[in-house]
């Protein structure tokens, strides 16, 4: 493919932009090799240093990777591309998107009028009442709340935290399978990922130890409702992971507790282990409103200063109107009742589907949260087989690094009465897939 696309440019930025356009347009695909530095320099009549600088810029942005003697190739999921799921075909039941059941989302409050009179949002970026409420929220679960901050959603917060701590080329230990938007985010930031296998109790300690030995400078994990596997830290697993992390006190640890109130299990947080550098991030989009792009984070004092310093130089603060809406819903008894009902319903729906699969001899994982991970041999065959039966589920490829194949089923909107039918259809689709390979 690379031979068919003519890279142009006379400056490093121009050459990098040409390659990036080719990747975005499909002229260069994942795994396609770029010309060797000297050969491209001769073709473009520029110095080898100019081409080398262009390739370095592309590596830092996650567009390409270098494989030693294998040369420079387009990354498997380049930052200018997207691993967003395809549009749900008409007439199918969507169990792929990771969305909550909208029946359990409270009505958003009427627009909160801003207070009158001049004020400096930059000097008071957080509404004091919401900050107090968030501190109490963390305290309830044993997360140290001495330093808290806000952001525009969990991904925004994690991106800013990593940007203040790491540089392009640094490695981050990530769950495998893990949240695909996080995997894409790290690649877009030019960071390397080191896969850490997960099970029903979350990250595995020995695999995390191996990742730290391999040079990981940060760890991003989910203490519960792990997406897509559904695992959650037991107290014993939390303690084992803390023991590993204490051997590397310079490593920055981020917990993404994205489904805190609807996870269906208690929190066993790494932050209780006395780590040096850490942040615990929570958002509300899964249970208060999918358009409430707000997150709260508890962290160590150094992390607070670095995060808020970077925030001050960009957006400055999180909208006070948004903060007021979040505070209103957090304190609204009717909204809290809906969240409690959602947690119970999701637990029943998750358990019903896993049990129905087990009755048919199909192992699955879904110990907490809204998703169930089902190992399969051929993801595409199972996804297409379920599609013909009216279901739309997510192929696991975009969640995996080194993990075995599987599919993710979001059970938030799957009523318990329909779990048996989906499990039966799943068994049929799986049988068809296995028959293709001779059983």
KELO-496279 format. One line per field, with one value per residue (C-alpha): residue number from 1; residue in one letter; x, y, z. Coordinates in Angstrom, 1 decimal. Each point is the difference from the previous one (the first is absolute). Layout:
<pts>
seq [NUM | ...]
type [a | ...]
px [X | ...]
py [Y | ...]
pz [Z | ...]
</pts>
This chain:
<pts>
seq [1 | 2 | 3 | 4 | 5 | 6 | 7 | 8 | 9 | 10 | 11 | 12 | 13 | 14 | 15 | 16 | 17 | 18 | 19 | 20 | 21 | 22 | 23 | 24 | 25 | 26 | 27 | 28 | 29 | 30 | 31 | 32 | 33 | 34 | 35 | 36 | 37 | 38 | 39 | 40 | 41 | 42 | 43 | 44 | 45 | 46 | 47 | 48 | 49 | 50 | 51 | 52 | 53 | 54 | 55 | 56 | 57 | 58 | 59 | 60 | 61 | 62 | 63 | 64 | 65 | 66 | 67 | 68 | 69 | 70 | 71 | 72 | 73 | 74 | 75 | 76 | 77 | 78 | 79 | 80 | 81 | 82 | 83 | 84 | 85 | 86 | 87 | 88 | 89 | 90 | 91 | 92 | 93 | 94 | 95 | 96 | 97 | 98 | 99 | 100 | 101 | 102 | 103 | 104 | 105 | 106 | 107 | 108 | 109 | 110 | 111 | 112 | 113 | 114 | 115 | 116 | 117 | 118 | 119 | 120 | 121 | 122 | 123 | 124 | 125 | 126 | 127 | 128 | 129 | 130 | 131 | 132 | 133 | 134 | 135 | 136 | 137 | 138 | 139 | 140 | 141 | 142 | 143 | 144 | 145 | 146 | 147 | 148 | 149 | 150 | 151 | 152 | 153 | 154 | 155 | 156 | 157 | 158 | 159 | 160 | 161 | 162 | 163 | 164 | 165 | 166 | 167 | 168 | 169 | 170 | 171 | 172 | 173 | 174 | 175 | 176 | 177 | 178 | 179 | 180 | 181 | 182 | 183 | 184 | 185 | 186 | 187 | 188 | 189 | 190 | 191 | 192 | 193 | 194 | 195 | 196 | 197 | 198 | 199 | 200 | 201 | 202 | 203 | 204 | 205 | 206 | 207 | 208 | 209 | 210 | 211 | 212 | 213 | 214 | 215 | 216 | 217 | 218 | 219 | 220 | 221 | 222 | 223 | 224 | 225 | 226 | 227 | 228 | 229 | 230 | 231 | 232 | 233 | 234 | 235 | 236 | 237 | 238 | 239 | 240 | 241 | 242 | 243 | 244 | 245 | 246 | 247 | 248 | 249 | 250 | 251 | 252 | 253 | 254 | 255 | 256 | 257 | 258 | 259 | 260 | 261 | 262 | 263 | 264 | 265 | 266 | 267 | 268 | 269 | 270 | 271 | 272 | 273 | 274 | 275 | 276 | 277 | 278 | 279 | 280 | 281 | 282 | 283 | 284 | 285 | 286 | 287 | 288 | 289 | 290 | 291 | 292 | 293 | 294 | 295 | 296 | 297 | 298 | 299 | 300 | 301 | 302 | 303 | 304 | 305 | 306 | 307 | 308 | 309 | 310 | 311 | 312 | 313 | 314 | 315 | 316 | 317 | 318 | 319 | 320 | 321 | 322 | 323 | 324 | 325 | 326 | 327 | 328 | 329 | 330 | 331 | 332 | 333 | 334 | 335 | 336 | 337 | 338 | 339 | 340 | 341 | 342 | 343 | 344 | 345 | 346 | 347 | 348 | 349 | 350 | 351 | 352 | 353 | 354 | 355 | 356 | 357 | 358 | 359 | 360 | 361 | 362 | 363 | 364 | 365 | 366 | 367 | 368 | 369 | 370 | 371 | 372 | 373 | 374 | 375 | 376 | 377 | 378 | 379 | 380 | 381 | 382 | 383 | 384 | 385 | 386 | 387 | 388 | 389 | 390 | 391 | 392 | 393 | 394 | 395 | 396 | 397 | 398 | 399 | 400 | 401 | 402 | 403 | 404 | 405 | 406 | 407 | 408 | 409 | 410 | 411 | 412 | 413 | 414 | 415 | 416 | 417 | 418 | 419 | 420 | 421 | 422 | 423 | 424 | 425 | 426 | 427 | 428 | 429 | 430 | 431 | 432 | 433 | 434 | 435 | 436 | 437 | 438 | 439]
type [x | x | x | x | x | x | x | x | x | x | x | x | x | x | x | x | x | x | x | x | x | x | x | x | x | x | x | x | x | x | x | x | x | x | x | x | x | x | x | x | x | x | x | x | x | x | x | x | x | x | x | x | x | x | x | x | x | x | x | x | x | x | x | x | x | x | x | x | x | x | x | x | x | x | x | x | x | x | x | x | x | x | x | x | x | x | x | x | x | x | x | x | x | x | x | x | x | x | x | x | x | x | x | x | x | x | x | x | x | x | x | x | x | x | x | x | x | x | x | x | x | x | x | x | x | x | x | x | x | x | x | x | x | x | x | x | x | x | x | x | x | x | x | x | x | x | x | x | x | x | x | x | x | x | x | x | x | x | x | x | x | x | x | x | x | x | x | x | x | x | x | x | x | x | x | x | x | x | x | x | x | x | x | x | x | x | x | x | x | x | x | x | x | x | x | x | x | x | x | x | x | x | x | x | x | x | x | x | x | x | x | x | x | x | x | x | x | x | x | x | x | x | x | x | x | x | x | x | x | x | x | x | x | x | x | x | x | x | x | x | x | x | x | x | x | x | x | x | x | x | x | x | x | x | x | x | x | x | x | x | x | x | x | x | x | x | x | x | x | x | x | x | x | x | x | x | x | x | x | x | x | x | x | x | x | x | x | x | x | x | x | x | x | x | x | x | x | x | x | x | x | x | x | x | x | x | x | x | x | x | x | x | x | x | x | x | x | x | x | x | x | x | x | x | x | x | x | x | x | x | x | x | x | x | x | x | x | x | x | x | x | x | x | x | x | x | x | x | x | x | x | x | x | x | x | x | x | x | x | x | x | x | x | x | x | x | x | x | x | x | x | x | x | x | x | x | x | x | x | x | x | x | x | x | x | x | x | x | x | x | x | x | x | x | x | x | x | x | x | x | x | x | x | x | x | x | x | x | x | x | x | x | x | x | x | x | x | x | x | x | x | x | x | x | x | x | x | x | x | x | x | x | x | x | x | x | x | x | x]
px [0.0 | 2.8 | 1.5 | -3.3 | -0.2 | 2.3 | 1.2 | 0.7 | 1.4 | 3.2 | 0.0 | -0.4 | -3.5 | -1.0 | 1.2 | -1.7 | -3.2 | 0.1 | 0.3 | -2.7 | -2.4 | 0.8 | -0.9 | -3.2 | -1.1 | 0.9 | 2.9 | 2.2 | -1.4 | 1.0 | 3.3 | 1.0 | 3.7 | 1.3 | 3.0 | 3.4 | 1.2 | 2.8 | -2.0 | -2.9 | 2.5 | 1.5 | -3.5 | -1.1 | 3.4 | 0.3 | 2.5 | -0.3 | -0.3 | -3.2 | -1.6 | 1.2 | -1.6 | -3.3 | 0.0 | 0.8 | -3.0 | -2.3 | 1.2 | -0.6 | -3.6 | -0.6 | -0.4 | 2.9 | 2.2 | 3.6 | 0.8 | 3.8 | 1.2 | -3.6 | 0.0 | -2.7 | -3.6 | -3.5 | -1.3 | -2.6 | -2.6 | 1.5 | -0.9 | -1.5 | -2.3 | -2.8 | -1.0 | -3.5 | -2.6 | -1.9 | -3.5 | -2.7 | -1.9 | -3.7 | -2.2 | 2.6 | 0.0 | 3.1 | 2.0 | 3.3 | 0.2 | 0.7 | -2.9 | -2.2 | -3.7 | -1.5 | -3.0 | 2.2 | 1.5 | -1.5 | -1.4 | 2.6 | -0.7 | -1.2 | 2.8 | 1.5 | 0.4 | 3.5 | 0.4 | -0.1 | 2.9 | 3.7 | 2.0 | 3.2 | -0.6 | 3.7 | 0.6 | -2.9 | -0.2 | -2.1 | -3.3 | 0.6 | -3.2 | 0.8 | 3.6 | -1.3 | -2.5 | 2.8 | 2.3 | -2.8 | -0.6 | 3.6 | 0.1 | -2.9 | 2.1 | 3.3 | 1.7 | 2.2 | -1.7 | 2.5 | 0.6 | -2.8 | -0.5 | -2.5 | 0.3 | -2.1 | -0.6 | 2.2 | 2.0 | 0.7 | 1.3 | 2.1 | 1.5 | 1.0 | 1.5 | 2.1 | 1.1 | 1.4 | 1.8 | 1.3 | 1.6 | -0.5 | 1.6 | -0.6 | -1.8 | -3.3 | -1.3 | -3.5 | -2.7 | -0.3 | -2.8 | -0.6 | -2.0 | 0.6 | -0.2 | 2.7 | 2.2 | -0.6 | 0.7 | 3.4 | 1.0 | -1.1 | 2.2 | 3.0 | 0.1 | 0.8 | -2.3 | 1.0 | -2.8 | -0.9 | -2.4 | -3.2 | -2.3 | -3.2 | 2.0 | 1.6 | 3.7 | 2.1 | 2.9 | 2.7 | -0.8 | 0.1 | 3.3 | 1.3 | -1.3 | 1.8 | 3.2 | -0.5 | 0.1 | -3.6 | 0.0 | -3.7 | -2.9 | -3.6 | -2.6 | -3.6 | -0.7 | -3.5 | -2.3 | 3.2 | -0.9 | -0.4 | 0.7 | -2.0 | 2.5 | 0.4 | 2.7 | -0.6 | 1.7 | 2.6 | 0.7 | 0.2 | 2.6 | 2.0 | 0.1 | 1.0 | 2.9 | 1.2 | -0.4 | 1.8 | 3.2 | -0.3 | -0.9 | 0.8 | -2.8 | -3.1 | -3.2 | -3.4 | -3.3 | -2.9 | -3.1 | -2.3 | -3.1 | 0.4 | -3.7 | -1.3 | 3.0 | -2.0 | 3.0 | 1.9 | 3.2 | 3.4 | 2.2 | 3.7 | 0.0 | -0.4 | 3.5 | 2.0 | 1.3 | 2.2 | -1.4 | -3.7 | -3.3 | -3.5 | -2.4 | -3.8 | -2.6 | -3.8 | -0.8 | -1.1 | -2.6 | -0.9 | 0.1 | 2.0 | 0.5 | 1.3 | 3.7 | 1.3 | 2.4 | 1.3 | 3.5 | 1.7 | 3.8 | 3.2 | 1.0 | 2.7 | -2.4 | -2.7 | 2.4 | 1.2 | -3.5 | -1.5 | 3.0 | -0.6 | -3.8 | 0.6 | 2.0 | -2.7 | -3.7 | 0.6 | -2.8 | -2.9 | -3.3 | -1.7 | -3.3 | 1.0 | 1.3 | -3.3 | -1.9 | 2.1 | -0.4 | -3.8 | -0.2 | 2.4 | -2.2 | -3.4 | -1.7 | -2.0 | 3.3 | 1.7 | -3.0 | 0.4 | 3.7 | -0.7 | -2.6 | 2.4 | 2.7 | -2.4 | -1.4 | 3.4 | 1.2 | -3.0 | 0.3 | 3.7 | -0.5 | -2.9 | 1.9 | 3.2 | -2.2 | -1.8 | 3.3 | 1.3 | -3.0 | 1.0 | 3.6 | 1.3 | 2.4 | -0.3 | 1.3 | -2.0 | 0.6 | -1.0 | -1.2 | -2.1 | 2.0 | 0.6 | 3.1 | -0.4 | 3.1 | -0.5 | 2.2 | -1.1 | -1.4 | -1.2 | -1.9 | -1.8 | -0.8 | -1.4 | -1.9 | -1.7 | -0.7 | -2.0 | -2.0 | -0.8 | 2.8 | 2.9 | 3.0 | 3.6 | 2.9 | 2.8 | 2.8 | -0.1 | 0.3 | 2.9 | 3.8 | 1.3 | -3.2 | -1.9 | -3.0 | -3.4 | -3.1 | -1.4 | -3.7 | -1.5 | -2.8 | -1.2 | -3.0 | -0.5 | -3.0 | 0.3 | -2.9 | 2.0 | 3.3 | -1.0 | -0.8 | 3.3 | 2.0 | -1.8 | 0.8 | 3.6 | 0.4 | -1.4 | 2.4 | 2.9 | -0.8 | -0.1 | 3.4 | 1.6 | -1.5 | 2.0 | 3.2 | -1.1 | -1.3]
py [0.0 | 2.4 | -0.3 | 1.1 | 3.2 | 2.8 | 1.8 | 3.7 | 2.9 | 2.0 | 0.5 | -2.4 | 1.4 | -0.3 | -3.6 | -0.9 | 1.6 | -1.9 | -3.3 | 0.9 | 0.9 | -3.3 | -1.9 | 2.0 | -0.5 | -3.7 | 0.3 | -1.5 | -2.6 | -1.7 | -1.9 | 1.8 | 0.8 | 3.5 | 0.4 | -0.2 | 3.5 | 0.3 | -1.2 | 2.4 | 2.8 | -0.6 | -0.2 | 3.3 | 1.7 | 0.8 | -1.0 | -3.3 | 2.0 | 1.7 | -3.4 | -1.3 | 2.9 | -0.6 | -3.6 | 0.9 | 2.4 | -2.7 | -2.5 | 2.5 | 0.4 | -3.7 | 0.0 | -2.4 | -2.4 | -1.1 | -3.7 | 0.1 | -1.7 | -0.3 | 3.7 | 2.6 | -1.1 | 1.4 | -0.8 | -2.7 | 2.6 | 3.3 | 3.1 | 1.7 | -3.0 | -1.1 | -3.2 | 1.2 | -2.7 | -0.1 | 1.4 | -2.3 | -1.5 | 0.7 | -2.4 | -1.5 | 0.1 | 2.0 | -1.8 | 1.3 | 3.6 | -0.1 | 2.3 | 0.0 | -0.7 | 3.4 | -1.0 | 0.4 | 3.4 | 2.9 | 3.0 | 2.8 | 3.0 | 3.2 | 2.3 | 1.5 | 3.7 | 1.3 | 2.2 | 3.7 | 2.3 | -0.3 | -2.9 | -1.8 | -3.5 | -0.6 | 0.9 | -2.1 | -2.8 | -2.4 | 0.7 | -0.3 | -2.0 | -2.5 | -0.3 | -0.7 | -2.6 | -1.7 | -0.2 | -1.7 | -2.3 | -1.2 | -0.2 | -2.4 | -2.5 | 0.5 | 2.0 | 2.8 | 3.3 | 2.6 | 1.1 | 0.0 | 1.5 | 0.0 | -0.7 | -0.3 | -3.7 | -3.0 | -0.1 | 3.7 | -0.4 | -3.0 | 1.6 | 3.1 | -2.0 | -2.1 | 3.0 | 1.7 | -3.2 | -1.7 | 0.8 | -1.6 | -3.4 | -0.7 | -3.3 | -0.4 | -3.3 | -0.5 | -2.6 | -2.7 | -0.1 | 3.6 | 3.1 | 0.7 | 3.8 | -0.1 | -2.1 | 2.4 | 3.0 | -1.3 | -0.7 | 3.5 | 1.4 | -1.9 | -2.3 | -3.7 | -2.6 | -3.0 | -2.6 | -1.3 | -2.9 | 0.2 | -2.5 | 0.2 | 1.8 | 2.6 | 0.4 | -3.0 | 0.8 | -2.0 | 1.5 | 3.4 | -0.8 | -1.0 | 3.3 | 2.0 | -1.9 | 0.7 | 3.8 | 1.1 | 3.5 | 0.1 | -2.5 | 0.6 | -2.4 | -0.4 | -1.1 | -1.2 | -0.4 | -0.5 | 0.6 | -2.4 | -2.9 | 1.0 | -0.8 | 1.8 | 0.1 | -2.3 | 1.1 | -2.7 | 1.0 | 3.7 | -0.8 | -2.2 | 2.8 | 2.6 | -2.3 | 0.0 | 3.8 | 0.7 | -1.4 | 2.8 | 3.2 | 2.2 | -1.6 | 2.1 | -1.9 | 1.1 | -1.8 | 0.5 | -0.6 | 0.9 | -1.9 | 0.5 | 0.2 | -2.8 | -2.4 | -2.3 | -0.7 | 1.9 | 1.9 | -1.4 | 2.8 | 0.1 | 3.4 | -1.5 | -1.5 | 3.2 | 0.4 | 3.0 | 1.1 | -0.8 | 1.3 | -1.5 | 1.2 | -0.2 | 1.2 | 0.0 | -0.6 | -3.6 | 0.7 | 3.7 | 1.0 | -0.9 | 3.6 | 1.1 | 0.2 | 0.5 | -2.0 | 0.3 | -1.2 | -0.5 | 0.0 | 0.7 | 3.7 | 0.0 | -1.5 | 2.6 | 2.9 | -1.4 | -0.8 | 3.4 | 1.8 | -1.5 | 0.5 | 3.7 | 0.4 | -1.7 | 0.2 | 1.6 | -1.6 | -2.4 | 1.9 | 1.1 | -0.7 | -3.6 | -0.2 | 1.3 | -2.6 | -2.8 | 1.3 | 0.2 | -3.6 | -1.4 | 1.5 | -0.8 | -2.8 | -1.1 | -0.2 | -2.0 | -2.4 | -0.5 | -0.7 | -2.6 | -1.7 | 0.0 | -1.7 | -2.7 | -0.5 | -0.2 | -2.6 | -2.1 | 0.3 | -0.7 | -3.1 | -1.3 | 0.1 | -1.6 | -2.7 | -0.7 | -0.3 | -2.4 | -2.2 | -0.4 | -0.7 | 3.5 | 1.6 | 3.8 | 2.8 | 2.7 | 0.4 | 3.7 | 2.9 | 0.0 | -2.3 | -3.7 | -1.4 | -3.3 | -1.8 | -1.2 | -1.5 | 2.2 | 3.5 | 0.9 | -3.3 | 0.4 | 3.7 | -0.7 | -3.1 | 2.1 | 2.7 | -2.4 | -0.7 | 3.6 | 0.8 | 2.4 | -0.6 | 1.3 | -2.0 | -0.1 | 1.0 | 3.7 | -0.8 | -2.5 | 0.2 | -3.5 | -1.5 | -2.8 | 0.8 | 0.7 | 2.1 | 2.6 | 0.1 | 3.0 | -1.4 | 3.3 | 0.0 | -3.8 | -0.8 | -3.3 | -1.5 | 0.3 | -1.5 | -3.5 | 0.8 | 1.9 | -2.9 | -2.5 | 2.1 | 0.5 | -3.8 | -0.5 | 2.7 | -1.5 | -3.5 | 1.3 | 1.6 | -3.1 | -2.1 | 2.1 | -1.1 | -3.6 | 0.0]
pz [0.0 | 0.9 | -3.5 | -1.5 | 2.1 | -0.8 | 3.1 | -0.5 | 1.8 | 0.3 | 3.8 | 2.9 | 0.7 | -3.6 | -0.3 | 3.2 | -1.1 | -3.3 | 1.8 | 2.4 | -2.8 | -1.7 | 3.2 | 0.5 | -3.6 | -0.1 | -2.4 | 2.7 | 2.2 | 3.3 | -0.5 | -3.2 | -0.1 | -0.6 | -2.2 | 1.7 | 1.1 | -2.5 | -2.9 | 0.7 | 0.5 | -3.5 | -1.5 | 1.6 | -0.4 | 3.7 | 2.6 | 1.9 | 3.2 | -1.3 | -0.7 | 3.3 | 1.8 | -1.8 | 0.9 | 3.7 | 0.0 | -1.4 | 2.6 | 2.8 | -1.2 | -0.2 | -3.8 | -0.7 | 2.0 | -0.5 | -0.1 | 0.0 | -3.1 | -1.1 | -0.7 | 0.7 | -0.6 | 0.5 | 3.5 | 0.5 | 1.1 | -1.1 | 1.9 | -3.1 | -0.4 | 2.4 | 1.6 | 0.6 | -0.5 | -3.3 | -0.2 | 1.4 | -3.0 | -0.1 | 1.8 | 2.4 | 3.8 | 0.9 | 2.7 | -1.3 | 1.0 | 3.7 | 0.7 | 3.2 | -0.1 | -0.6 | 2.1 | 3.1 | -0.9 | 1.9 | -1.8 | -0.2 | 2.1 | -1.6 | -1.0 | 3.1 | -0.4 | 0.7 | 3.1 | -0.7 | 0.4 | -1.0 | 1.2 | -1.0 | -1.1 | -0.3 | 3.7 | 1.1 | -2.6 | 2.2 | 1.6 | 3.7 | 0.6 | -2.7 | 1.2 | 3.5 | -1.4 | -2.0 | 3.0 | 1.9 | -3.0 | 0.1 | 3.8 | -0.1 | -1.9 | 1.8 | -2.7 | 1.5 | -0.8 | 1.1 | -3.6 | -2.5 | -3.5 | -2.9 | -3.7 | -3.1 | 0.3 | 0.9 | -3.3 | 0.2 | 3.5 | -0.7 | -3.1 | 1.9 | 2.9 | -2.4 | -2.0 | 3.1 | 1.1 | -3.1 | -3.3 | -3.5 | 0.0 | 3.7 | 0.8 | 1.9 | 1.4 | -1.3 | 0.6 | -2.7 | -1.1 | 0.8 | -0.8 | -3.7 | 0.2 | 2.6 | -2.2 | -2.9 | 2.3 | 1.0 | -3.5 | -1.1 | 2.8 | -1.3 | 3.1 | -0.1 | 1.5 | 1.9 | 0.3 | 3.4 | 0.0 | 2.1 | 1.5 | 2.1 | 2.7 | -2.3 | -0.9 | 0.8 | 2.4 | -1.7 | -3.4 | 1.6 | 1.5 | -3.4 | -1.5 | 2.6 | -0.7 | -3.7 | 0.8 | 0.5 | 1.5 | 0.7 | 0.6 | -1.1 | 1.4 | 1.1 | 3.6 | -1.0 | -3.0 | -2.1 | -3.6 | -1.9 | 2.3 | 3.0 | 2.7 | 3.3 | 2.7 | 3.0 | 3.2 | -0.5 | -3.6 | 1.0 | 2.6 | -2.4 | -2.6 | 2.7 | 1.0 | -3.6 | -0.4 | 3.3 | -1.7 | -2.6 | 1.9 | -2.9 | -2.2 | -0.4 | 0.6 | -1.4 | 1.1 | -2.4 | 2.1 | -2.8 | 1.1 | 3.8 | 0.9 | -2.2 | 0.1 | 2.4 | 2.3 | 2.7 | -0.8 | 0.9 | -1.0 | -0.6 | 1.5 | 3.5 | -0.3 | 0.6 | -3.5 | -0.8 | -3.3 | -0.8 | -1.2 | 0.4 | -2.8 | 0.0 | -2.5 | 0.0 | -3.7 | 0.6 | 2.6 | 0.1 | -3.7 | -3.0 | -0.9 | 3.4 | -1.0 | 3.5 | 2.2 | 3.5 | 1.0 | 3.3 | -0.1 | 1.7 | 0.5 | -2.7 | -2.6 | 1.0 | -0.6 | -3.4 | -1.2 | 1.0 | -1.3 | -3.5 | 0.3 | 0.7 | -3.2 | -2.2 | 0.8 | 3.4 | 1.8 | -0.3 | -0.8 | 3.2 | -1.6 | -0.6 | 3.6 | 1.3 | -2.0 | 1.3 | 3.6 | -0.4 | -1.2 | 2.6 | 2.7 | -1.6 | 1.9 | -3.1 | -2.1 | 2.8 | 0.0 | -3.8 | 0.4 | 2.7 | -2.2 | -2.9 | 2.1 | 1.0 | -3.5 | -1.7 | 2.6 | -0.7 | -3.8 | 0.1 | 2.2 | -2.1 | -3.2 | 1.5 | 1.5 | -3.2 | -1.9 | 2.7 | -0.5 | -3.6 | 0.9 | -1.0 | 2.5 | 0.4 | 2.2 | 1.6 | 3.7 | 0.1 | -2.1 | -3.2 | -2.3 | -0.5 | -1.7 | -1.9 | -1.3 | -3.6 | -2.7 | -2.9 | 1.0 | -3.4 | -0.5 | 3.3 | -0.5 | -3.4 | 1.2 | 2.7 | -2.5 | -2.1 | 3.2 | 0.8 | 2.5 | -0.3 | 2.2 | 0.0 | -1.4 | 2.5 | -2.4 | 0.9 | 3.7 | -0.3 | -0.2 | 0.8 | 1.5 | -1.6 | -2.3 | 1.5 | -0.4 | 2.4 | 0.7 | 1.8 | 2.1 | 1.5 | -2.4 | -0.1 | 2.1 | 2.0 | -1.9 | -3.3 | 1.4 | -0.9 | -3.6 | -0.4 | 1.6 | -2.3 | -3.1 | 1.3 | 0.3 | -3.6 | -1.4 | 1.9 | -1.2 | -3.6 | 0.5 | 1.5 | -2.8 | -2.4 | 1.6 | 0.3 | 3.5]
</pts>
